Amino acid sequence: MPRFRFLVKRTFRGRKPYILFLCTGNTCRSPMAYGVMKRLLAEAGINDFEVRTAGVMTIPGLLPTQECRQILFKEGIDISLHRSCKLTPDLLKRANLILGMTSFHVQMALRMSEEARGKTFLLKEYVGLDVKNSQIQDPMGCTLEVYKKVYREICRACRRLVKMDLMTPGPPAAQAKRKAAAARRAAKPDQRAKEKKAAKAKKALAAGKGAEVKKTTAKKKTTAKKAAPRKTTSRKKSASAKKPASRKSAARREEKKK
């Protein structure tokens, strides 16, 4: 055991930025992601990054599961030297990008260290793969077919991850915004001025249309008020009904006097 601890300390003292894959026991999903990502980076000729793994609830020194080793061995990937490692705040602090298999792993990393904020994501959500079902479930204790399904999900996610800009953490949407902002900064001042004028013209047109709509609605209201018939109140009707009666009574009084 002391020899293994020395190896763990030595392997986690690299100066290169690294991607940290998280799972629960660090014996199934994250070792798969480690083996697949290492091979893809080697094939792409990318030497600026390292790949590391950790488990949020594990014991250091555990071997990968037999199913995991069997599947990777058929694909030409050897992870027999991998041993489980427990997640620590130091690993989170020094990682350039942290990718968990489920939301539980992401929450554990965020609770453990404030340094994890802004660079911790779900693996499938980060690469934009199957957003509705963005979690990779634990195959521990399941059949070999379940392991193969998990392996295929991890392979698809890692293939997309290699093509992304790994130096700037953030989901694809955030990376696209950064690229658009950089393109605008690099644009010529005349082009910026034209874009500002076009935006102002659009706002002016929108304001003019809004004023016209208000005028038309006001005209409609006034015409509706004029066209509406006037209603006579009950008091006026009673007064008009009393007037002829009063004239008749006055005529009868004059006749009686005569």
C-alpha positions as protocol buffer text, in pm:
chain_id: "A"
residue {
  index: 1
  type: MET
  ca { x: 0 y: 0 z: 0 }
}
residue {
  index: 2
  type: PRO
  ca { x: 276 y: 259 z: 69 }
}
residue {
  index: 3
  type: ARG
  ca { x: 415 y: 194 z: -278 }
}
residue {
  index: 4
  type: PHE
  ca { x: 75 y: 261 z: -435 }
}
residue {
  index: 5
  type: ARG
  ca { x: 40 y: 587 z: -242 }
}
residue {
  index: 6
  type: PHE
  ca { x: 373 y: 702 z: -376 }
}
residue {
  index: 7
  type: LEU
  ca { x: 261 y: 625 z: -732 }
}
residue {
  index: 8
  type: VAL
  ca { x: -63 y: 820 z: -681 }
}
residue {
  index: 9
  type: LYS
  ca { x: 124 y: 1127 z: -555 }
}
residue {
  index: 10
  type: ARG
  ca { x: 371 y: 1108 z: -841 }
}
residue {
  index: 11
  type: THR
  ca { x: 106 y: 1074 z: -1114 }
}
residue {
  index: 12
  type: PHE
  ca { x: -100 y: 1367 z: -981 }
}
residue {
  index: 13
  type: ARG
  ca { x: 184 y: 1622 z: -974 }
}
residue {
  index: 14
  type: GLY
  ca { x: 190 y: 1697 z: -1348 }
}
residue {
  index: 15
  type: ARG
  ca { x: 202 y: 2056 z: -1466 }
}
residue {
  index: 16
  type: LYS
  ca { x: -7 y: 2004 z: -1777 }
}
residue {
  index: 17
  type: PRO
  ca { x: -376 y: 2096 z: -1763 }
}
residue {
  index: 18
  type: TYR
  ca { x: -597 y: 1793 z: -1732 }
}
residue {
  index: 19
  type: ILE
  ca { x: -953 y: 1676 z: -1780 }
}
residue {
  index: 20
  type: LEU
  ca { x: -1097 y: 1508 z: -1473 }
}
residue {
  index: 21
  type: PHE
  ca { x: -1365 y: 1241 z: -1520 }
}
residue {
  index: 22
  type: LEU
  ca { x: -1582 y: 1167 z: -1217 }
}
residue {
  index: 23
  type: CYS
  ca { x: -1796 y: 868 z: -1124 }
}
residue {
  index: 24
  type: THR
  ca { x: -1897 y: 699 z: -800 }
}
residue {
  index: 25
  type: GLY
  ca { x: -1647 y: 419 z: -742 }
}
residue {
  index: 26
  type: ASN
  ca { x: -1388 y: 502 z: -1009 }
}
residue {
  index: 27
  type: THR
  ca { x: -1398 y: 140 z: -1129 }
}
residue {
  index: 28
  type: CYS
  ca { x: -1641 y: 145 z: -1427 }
}
residue {
  index: 29
  type: ARG
  ca { x: -1742 y: 463 z: -1609 }
}
residue {
  index: 30
  type: SER
  ca { x: -1452 y: 698 z: -1543 }
}
residue {
  index: 31
  type: PRO
  ca { x: -1188 y: 431 z: -1626 }
}
residue {
  index: 32
  type: MET
  ca { x: -1371 y: 372 z: -1955 }
}
residue {
  index: 33
  type: ALA
  ca { x: -1367 y: 745 z: -2027 }
}
residue {
  index: 34
  type: TYR
  ca { x: -999 y: 757 z: -1929 }
}
residue {
  index: 35
  type: GLY
  ca { x: -899 y: 479 z: -2171 }
}
residue {
  index: 36
  type: VAL
  ca { x: -1110 y: 607 z: -2461 }
}
residue {
  index: 37
  type: MET
  ca { x: -1003 y: 970 z: -2420 }
}
residue {
  index: 38
  type: LYS
  ca { x: -634 y: 881 z: -2394 }
}
residue {
  index: 39
  type: ARG
  ca { x: -649 y: 692 z: -2723 }
}
residue {
  index: 40
  type: LEU
  ca { x: -846 y: 964 z: -2902 }
}
residue {
  index: 41
  type: LEU
  ca { x: -602 y: 1234 z: -2789 }
}
residue {
  index: 42
  type: ALA
  ca { x: -309 y: 1022 z: -2909 }
}
residue {
  index: 43
  type: GLU
  ca { x: -474 y: 966 z: -3247 }
}
residue {
  index: 44
  type: ALA
  ca { x: -544 y: 1341 z: -3282 }
}
residue {
  index: 45
  type: GLY
  ca { x: -184 y: 1425 z: -3186 }
}
residue {
  index: 46
  type: ILE
  ca { x: -290 y: 1636 z: -2886 }
}
residue {
  index: 47
  type: ASN
  ca { x: -20 y: 1635 z: -2618 }
}
residue {
  index: 48
  type: ASP
  ca { x: -122 y: 1948 z: -2428 }
}
residue {
  index: 49
  type: PHE
  ca { x: -372 y: 1769 z: -2205 }
}
residue {
  index: 50
  type: GLU
  ca { x: -373 y: 1488 z: -1956 }
}
residue {
  index: 51
  type: VAL
  ca { x: -667 y: 1270 z: -1855 }
}
residue {
  index: 52
  type: ARG
  ca { x: -739 y: 1182 z: -1493 }
}
residue {
  index: 53
  type: THR
  ca { x: -1018 y: 1018 z: -1300 }
}
residue {
  index: 54
  type: ALA
  ca { x: -1159 y: 1011 z: -948 }
}
residue {
  index: 55
  type: GLY
  ca { x: -1450 y: 868 z: -754 }
}
residue {
  index: 56
  type: VAL
  ca { x: -1673 y: 1067 z: -522 }
}
residue {
  index: 57
  type: MET
  ca { x: -1744 y: 763 z: -299 }
}
residue {
  index: 58
  type: THR
  ca { x: -1461 y: 512 z: -329 }
}
residue {
  index: 59
  type: ILE
  ca { x: -1163 y: 349 z: -157 }
}
residue {
  index: 60
  type: PRO
  ca { x: -819 y: 415 z: -310 }
}
residue {
  index: 61
  type: GLY
  ca { x: -652 y: 121 z: -484 }
}
residue {
  index: 62
  type: LEU
  ca { x: -951 y: -67 z: -632 }
}
residue {
  index: 63
  type: LEU
  ca { x: -911 y: -243 z: -968 }
}
residue {
  index: 64
  type: PRO
  ca { x: -1147 y: -172 z: -1260 }
}
residue {
  index: 65
  type: THR
  ca { x: -1430 y: -424 z: -1292 }
}
residue {
  index: 66
  type: GLN
  ca { x: -1375 y: -733 z: -1501 }
}
residue {
  index: 67
  type: GLU
  ca { x: -1646 y: -633 z: -1751 }
}
residue {
  index: 68
  type: CYS
  ca { x: -1487 y: -292 z: -1798 }
}
residue {
  index: 69
  type: ARG
  ca { x: -1142 y: -441 z: -1863 }
}
residue {
  index: 70
  type: GLN
  ca { x: -1287 y: -701 z: -2098 }
}
residue {
  index: 71
  type: ILE
  ca { x: -1469 y: -448 z: -2317 }
}
residue {
  index: 72
  type: LEU
  ca { x: -1171 y: -213 z: -2339 }
}
residue {
  index: 73
  type: PHE
  ca { x: -928 y: -497 z: -2407 }
}
residue {
  index: 74
  type: LYS
  ca { x: -1131 y: -598 z: -2713 }
}
residue {
  index: 75
  type: GLU
  ca { x: -1098 y: -240 z: -2839 }
}
residue {
  index: 76
  type: GLY
  ca { x: -721 y: -246 z: -2789 }
}
residue {
  index: 77
  type: ILE
  ca { x: -722 y: -35 z: -2471 }
}
residue {
  index: 78
  type: ASP
  ca { x: -538 y: -160 z: -2164 }
}
residue {
  index: 79
  type: ILE
  ca { x: -634 y: -13 z: -1825 }
}
residue {
  index: 80
  type: SER
  ca { x: -497 y: -296 z: -1610 }
}
residue {
  index: 81
  type: LEU
  ca { x: -268 y: -50 z: -1427 }
}
residue {
  index: 82
  type: HIS
  ca { x: -555 y: 180 z: -1332 }
}
residue {
  index: 83
  type: ARG
  ca { x: -641 y: 206 z: -962 }
}
residue {
  index: 84
  type: SER
  ca { x: -927 y: 394 z: -803 }
}
residue {
  index: 85
  type: CYS
  ca { x: -859 y: 740 z: -658 }
}
residue {
  index: 86
  type: LYS
  ca { x: -1075 y: 941 z: -420 }
}
residue {
  index: 87
  type: LEU
  ca { x: -1184 y: 1291 z: -517 }
}
residue {
  index: 88
  type: THR
  ca { x: -1005 y: 1573 z: -330 }
}
residue {
  index: 89
  type: PRO
  ca { x: -1031 y: 1954 z: -336 }
}
residue {
  index: 90
  type: ASP
  ca { x: -678 y: 1973 z: -476 }
}
residue {
  index: 91
  type: LEU
  ca { x: -778 y: 1768 z: -781 }
}
residue {
  index: 92
  type: LEU
  ca { x: -1075 y: 1997 z: -843 }
}
residue {
  index: 93
  type: LYS
  ca { x: -866 y: 2310 z: -803 }
}
residue {
  index: 94
  type: ARG
  ca { x: -599 y: 2209 z: -1054 }
}
residue {
  index: 95
  type: ALA
  ca { x: -832 y: 2053 z: -1313 }
}
residue {
  index: 96
  type: ASN
  ca { x: -902 y: 2253 z: -1627 }
}
residue {
  index: 97
  type: LEU
  ca { x: -1230 y: 2074 z: -1697 }
}
residue {
  index: 98
  type: ILE
  ca { x: -1436 y: 1843 z: -1471 }
}
residue {
  index: 99
  type: LEU
  ca { x: -1692 y: 1609 z: -1626 }
}
residue {
  index: 100
  type: GLY
  ca { x: -1928 y: 1391 z: -1422 }
}
residue {
  index: 101
  type: MET
  ca { x: -2138 y: 1099 z: -1537 }
}
residue {
  index: 102
  type: THR
  ca { x: -2448 y: 1199 z: -1335 }
}
residue {
  index: 103
  type: SER
  ca { x: -2576 y: 1510 z: -1159 }
}
residue {
  index: 104
  type: PHE
  ca { x: -2478 y: 1351 z: -826 }
}
residue {
  index: 105
  type: HIS
  ca { x: -2108 y: 1366 z: -923 }
}
residue {
  index: 106
  type: VAL
  ca { x: -2140 y: 1729 z: -1033 }
}
residue {
  index: 107
  type: GLN
  ca { x: -2312 y: 1829 z: -708 }
}
residue {
  index: 108
  type: MET
  ca { x: -2051 y: 1651 z: -497 }
}
residue {
  index: 109
  type: ALA
  ca { x: -1771 y: 1837 z: -676 }
}
residue {
  index: 110
  type: LEU
  ca { x: -1944 y: 2174 z: -636 }
}
residue {
  index: 111
  type: ARG
  ca { x: -2004 y: 2113 z: -265 }
}
residue {
  index: 112
  type: MET
  ca { x: -1648 y: 2003 z: -205 }
}
residue {
  index: 113
  type: SER
  ca { x: -1474 y: 2309 z: -350 }
}
residue {
  index: 114
  type: GLU
  ca { x: -1564 y: 2654 z: -478 }
}
residue {
  index: 115
  type: GLU
  ca { x: -1286 y: 2611 z: -736 }
}
residue {
  index: 116
  type: ALA
  ca { x: -1510 y: 2365 z: -923 }
}
residue {
  index: 117
  type: ARG
  ca { x: -1762 y: 2630 z: -1020 }
}
residue {
  index: 118
  type: GLY
  ca { x: -1762 y: 2728 z: -1385 }
}
residue {
  index: 119
  type: LYS
  ca { x: -1573 y: 2419 z: -1501 }
}
residue {
  index: 120
  type: THR
  ca { x: -1783 y: 2124 z: -1377 }
}
residue {
  index: 121
  type: PHE
  ca { x: -2045 y: 1976 z: -1610 }
}
residue {
  index: 122
  type: LEU
  ca { x: -2218 y: 1655 z: -1708 }
}
residue {
  index: 123
  type: LEU
  ca { x: -2023 y: 1476 z: -1981 }
}
residue {
  index: 124
  type: LYS
  ca { x: -2312 y: 1424 z: -2224 }
}
residue {
  index: 125
  type: GLU
  ca { x: -2461 y: 1766 z: -2153 }
}
residue {
  index: 126
  type: TYR
  ca { x: -2127 y: 1938 z: -2208 }
}
residue {
  index: 127
  type: VAL
  ca { x: -2078 y: 1788 z: -2554 }
}
residue {
  index: 128
  type: GLY
  ca { x: -2447 y: 1835 z: -2648 }
}
residue {
  index: 129
  type: LEU
  ca { x: -2527 y: 1464 z: -2677 }
}
residue {
  index: 130
  type: ASP
  ca { x: -2879 y: 1340 z: -2592 }
}
residue {
  index: 131
  type: VAL
  ca { x: -2970 y: 1636 z: -2373 }
}
residue {
  index: 132
  type: LYS
  ca { x: -3301 y: 1479 z: -2259 }
}
residue {
  index: 133
  type: ASN
  ca { x: -3112 y: 1180 z: -2118 }
}
residue {
  index: 134
  type: SER
  ca { x: -2787 y: 1346 z: -2016 }
}
residue {
  index: 135
  type: GLN
  ca { x: -2685 y: 1105 z: -1740 }
}
residue {
  index: 136
  type: ILE
  ca { x: -2477 y: 789 z: -1780 }
}
residue {
  index: 137
  type: GLN
  ca { x: -2608 y: 532 z: -1533 }
}
residue {
  index: 138
  type: ASP
  ca { x: -2388 y: 307 z: -1320 }
}
residue {
  index: 139
  type: PRO
  ca { x: -2347 y: -44 z: -1474 }
}
residue {
  index: 140
  type: MET
  ca { x: -2208 y: -195 z: -1152 }
}
residue {
  index: 141
  type: GLY
  ca { x: -2374 y: -530 z: -1087 }
}
residue {
  index: 142
  type: CYS
  ca { x: -2543 y: -537 z: -1429 }
}
residue {
  index: 143
  type: THR
  ca { x: -2492 y: -763 z: -1729 }
}
residue {
  index: 144
  type: LEU
  ca { x: -2224 y: -728 z: -1994 }
}
residue {
  index: 145
  type: GLU
  ca { x: -2478 y: -578 z: -2235 }
}
residue {
  index: 146
  type: VAL
  ca { x: -2536 y: -287 z: -1996 }
}
residue {
  index: 147
  type: TYR
  ca { x: -2159 y: -230 z: -1979 }
}
residue {
  index: 148
  type: LYS
  ca { x: -2143 y: -225 z: -2360 }
}
residue {
  index: 149
  type: LYS
  ca { x: -2424 y: 31 z: -2376 }
}
residue {
  index: 150
  type: VAL
  ca { x: -2243 y: 255 z: -2126 }
}
residue {
  index: 151
  type: TYR
  ca { x: -1920 y: 215 z: -2322 }
}
residue {
  index: 152
  type: ARG
  ca { x: -2091 y: 325 z: -2646 }
}
residue {
  index: 153
  type: GLU
  ca { x: -2234 y: 636 z: -2475 }
}
residue {
  index: 154
  type: ILE
  ca { x: -1892 y: 729 z: -2336 }
}
residue {
  index: 155
  type: CYS
  ca { x: -1725 y: 672 z: -2676 }
}
residue {
  index: 156
  type: ARG
  ca { x: -1970 y: 902 z: -2854 }
}
residue {
  index: 157
  type: ALA
  ca { x: -1926 y: 1174 z: -2593 }
}
residue {
  index: 158
  type: CYS
  ca { x: -1544 y: 1151 z: -2598 }
}
residue {
  index: 159
  type: ARG
  ca { x: -1533 y: 1173 z: -2980 }
}
residue {
  index: 160
  type: ARG
  ca { x: -1720 y: 1502 z: -2961 }
}
residue {
  index: 161
  type: LEU
  ca { x: -1508 y: 1621 z: -2672 }
}
residue {
  index: 162
  type: VAL
  ca { x: -1182 y: 1582 z: -2866 }
}
residue {
  index: 163
  type: LYS
  ca { x: -1312 y: 1815 z: -3139 }
}
residue {
  index: 164
  type: MET
  ca { x: -1398 y: 2091 z: -2891 }
}
residue {
  index: 165
  type: ASP
  ca { x: -1188 y: 2377 z: -2754 }
}
residue {
  index: 166
  type: LEU
  ca { x: -1064 y: 2224 z: -2429 }
}
residue {
  index: 167
  type: MET
  ca { x: -866 y: 2529 z: -2317 }
}
residue {
  index: 168
  type: THR
  ca { x: -1180 y: 2737 z: -2254 }
}
residue {
  index: 169
  type: PRO
  ca { x: -1417 y: 2550 z: -2021 }
}
residue {
  index: 170
  type: GLY
  ca { x: -1785 y: 2588 z: -2091 }
}
residue {
  index: 171
  type: PRO
  ca { x: -2064 y: 2420 z: -2289 }
}
residue {
  index: 172
  type: PRO
  ca { x: -2076 y: 2453 z: -2671 }
}
residue {
  index: 173
  type: ALA
  ca { x: -2322 y: 2744 z: -2653 }
}
residue {
  index: 174
  type: ALA
  ca { x: -2084 y: 2943 z: -2431 }
}
residue {
  index: 175
  type: GLN
  ca { x: -1791 y: 2864 z: -2659 }
}
residue {
  index: 176
  type: ALA
  ca { x: -1991 y: 2981 z: -2962 }
}
residue {
  index: 177
  type: LYS
  ca { x: -2065 y: 3312 z: -2786 }
}
residue {
  index: 178
  type: ARG
  ca { x: -1697 y: 3360 z: -2710 }
}
residue {
  index: 179
  type: LYS
  ca { x: -1604 y: 3297 z: -3072 }
}
residue {
  index: 180
  type: ALA
  ca { x: -1870 y: 3540 z: -3196 }
}
residue {
  index: 181
  type: ALA
  ca { x: -1749 y: 3808 z: -2954 }
}
residue {
  index: 182
  type: ALA
  ca { x: -1390 y: 3757 z: -3067 }
}
residue {
  index: 183
  type: ALA
  ca { x: -1498 y: 3788 z: -3431 }
}
residue {
  index: 184
  type: ARG
  ca { x: -1673 y: 4116 z: -3356 }
}
residue {
  index: 185
  type: ARG
  ca { x: -1366 y: 4254 z: -3183 }
}
residue {
  index: 186
  type: ALA
  ca { x: -1151 y: 4158 z: -3477 }
}
residue {
  index: 187
  type: ALA
  ca { x: -1392 y: 4324 z: -3723 }
}
residue {
  index: 188
  type: LYS
  ca { x: -1310 y: 4666 z: -3874 }
}
residue {
  index: 189
  type: PRO
  ca { x: -1440 y: 4986 z: -3706 }
}
residue {
  index: 190
  type: ASP
  ca { x: -1641 y: 5078 z: -4019 }
}
residue {
  index: 191
  type: GLN
  ca { x: -1823 y: 4749 z: -4006 }
}
residue {
  index: 192
  type: ARG
  ca { x: -1906 y: 4802 z: -3639 }
}
residue {
  index: 193
  type: ALA
  ca { x: -2044 y: 5148 z: -3716 }
}
residue {
  index: 194
  type: LYS
  ca { x: -2263 y: 5004 z: -3994 }
}
residue {
  index: 195
  type: GLU
  ca { x: -2398 y: 4739 z: -3758 }
}
residue {
  index: 196
  type: LYS
  ca { x: -2480 y: 5005 z: -3497 }
}
residue {
  index: 197
  type: LYS
  ca { x: -2660 y: 5221 z: -3757 }
}
residue {
  index: 198
  type: ALA
  ca { x: -2861 y: 4924 z: -3877 }
}
residue {
  index: 199
  type: ALA
  ca { x: -2962 y: 4841 z: -3520 }
}
residue {
  index: 200
  type: LYS
  ca { x: -3069 y: 5203 z: -3455 }
}
residue {
  index: 201
  type: ALA
  ca { x: -3272 y: 5207 z: -3778 }
}
residue {
  index: 202
  type: LYS
  ca { x: -3454 y: 4891 z: -3674 }
}
residue {
  index: 203
  type: LYS
  ca { x: -3535 y: 5043 z: -3335 }
}
residue {
  index: 204
  type: ALA
  ca { x: -3666 y: 5362 z: -3499 }
}
residue {
  index: 205
  type: LEU
  ca { x: -3889 y: 5163 z: -3734 }
}
residue {
  index: 206
  type: ALA
  ca { x: -4024 y: 4962 z: -3446 }
}
residue {
  index: 207
  type: ALA
  ca { x: -4095 y: 5282 z: -3248 }
}
residue {
  index: 208
  type: GLY
  ca { x: -4272 y: 5442 z: -3548 }
}
residue {
  index: 209
  type: LYS
  ca { x: -4492 y: 5139 z: -3598 }
}
residue {
  index: 210
  type: GLY
  ca { x: -4582 y: 5142 z: -3230 }
}
residue {
  index: 211
  type: ALA
  ca { x: -4688 y: 5509 z: -3247 }
}
residue {
  index: 212
  type: GLU
  ca { x: -4906 y: 5445 z: -3554 }
}
residue {
  index: 213
  type: VAL
  ca { x: -5078 y: 5158 z: -3380 }
}
residue {
  index: 214
  type: LYS
  ca { x: -5152 y: 5380 z: -3078 }
}
residue {
  index: 215
  type: LYS
  ca { x: -5303 y: 5652 z: -3302 }
}
residue {
  index: 216
  type: THR
  ca { x: -5528 y: 5408 z: -3485 }
}
residue {
  index: 217
  type: THR
  ca { x: -5653 y: 5259 z: -3159 }
}
residue {
  index: 218
  type: ALA
  ca { x: -5730 y: 5608 z: -3021 }
}
residue {
  index: 219
  type: LYS
  ca { x: -5926 y: 5699 z: -3338 }
}
residue {
  index: 220
  type: LYS
  ca { x: -6128 y: 5380 z: -3316 }
}
residue {
  index: 221
  type: LYS
  ca { x: -6219 y: 5456 z: -2956 }
}
residue {
  index: 222
  type: THR
  ca { x: -6340 y: 5810 z: -3037 }
}
residue {
  index: 223
  type: THR
  ca { x: -6552 y: 5695 z: -3333 }
}
residue {
  index: 224
  type: ALA
  ca { x: -6706 y: 5421 z: -3122 }
}
residue {
  index: 225
  type: LYS
  ca { x: -6802 y: 5675 z: -2853 }
}
residue {
  index: 226
  type: LYS
  ca { x: -6965 y: 5907 z: -3110 }
}
residue {
  index: 227
  type: ALA
  ca { x: -7158 y: 5626 z: -3276 }
}
residue {
  index: 228
  type: ALA
  ca { x: -7298 y: 5493 z: -2948 }
}
residue {
  index: 229
  type: PRO
  ca { x: -7664 y: 5613 z: -2882 }
}
residue {
  index: 230
  type: ARG
  ca { x: -7733 y: 5829 z: -2581 }
}
residue {
  index: 231
  type: LYS
  ca { x: -7949 y: 5675 z: -2311 }
}
residue {
  index: 232
  type: THR
  ca { x: -8213 y: 5882 z: -2127 }
}
residue {
  index: 233
  type: THR
  ca { x: -8226 y: 5842 z: -1754 }
}
residue {
  index: 234
  type: SER
  ca { x: -8532 y: 5737 z: -1561 }
}
residue {
  index: 235
  type: ARG
  ca { x: -8553 y: 6080 z: -1390 }
}
residue {
  index: 236
  type: LYS
  ca { x: -8591 y: 6261 z: -1722 }
}
residue {
  index: 237
  type: LYS
  ca { x: -8864 y: 6019 z: -1828 }
}
residue {
  index: 238
  type: SER
  ca { x: -9055 y: 6074 z: -1504 }
}
residue {
  index: 239
  type: ALA
  ca { x: -9024 y: 6450 z: -1542 }
}
residue {
  index: 240
  type: SER
  ca { x: -9156 y: 6440 z: -1898 }
}
residue {
  index: 241
  type: ALA
  ca { x: -9443 y: 6223 z: -1786 }
}
residue {
  index: 242
  type: LYS
  ca { x: -9542 y: 6468 z: -1510 }
}
residue {
  index: 243
  type: LYS
  ca { x: -9553 y: 6778 z: -1732 }
}
residue {
  index: 244
  type: PRO
  ca { x: -9871 y: 6701 z: -1930 }
}
residue {
  index: 245
  type: ALA
  ca { x: -10050 y: 6598 z: -1610 }
}
residue {
  index: 246
  type: SER
  ca { x: -9971 y: 6935 z: -1449 }
}
residue {
  index: 247
  type: ARG
  ca { x: -10112 y: 7129 z: -1750 }
}
residue {
  index: 248
  type: LYS
  ca { x: -10442 y: 6940 z: -1737 }
}
residue {
  index: 249
  type: SER
  ca { x: -10484 y: 7010 z: -1367 }
}
residue {
  index: 250
  type: ALA
  ca { x: -10423 y: 7382 z: -1426 }
}
residue {
  index: 251
  type: ALA
  ca { x: -10693 y: 7391 z: -1697 }
}
residue {
  index: 252
  type: ARG
  ca { x: -10949 y: 7223 z: -1466 }
}
residue {
  index: 253
  type: ARG
  ca { x: -10878 y: 7479 z: -1190 }
}
residue {
  index: 254
  type: GLU
  ca { x: -10942 y: 7769 z: -1429 }
}
residue {
  index: 255
  type: GLU
  ca { x: -11274 y: 7615 z: -1540 }
}
residue {
  index: 256
  type: LYS
  ca { x: -11390 y: 7578 z: -1179 }
}
residue {
  index: 257
  type: LYS
  ca { x: -11308 y: 7943 z: -1104 }
}
residue {
  index: 258
  type: LYS
  ca { x: -11518 y: 8060 z: -1399 }
}
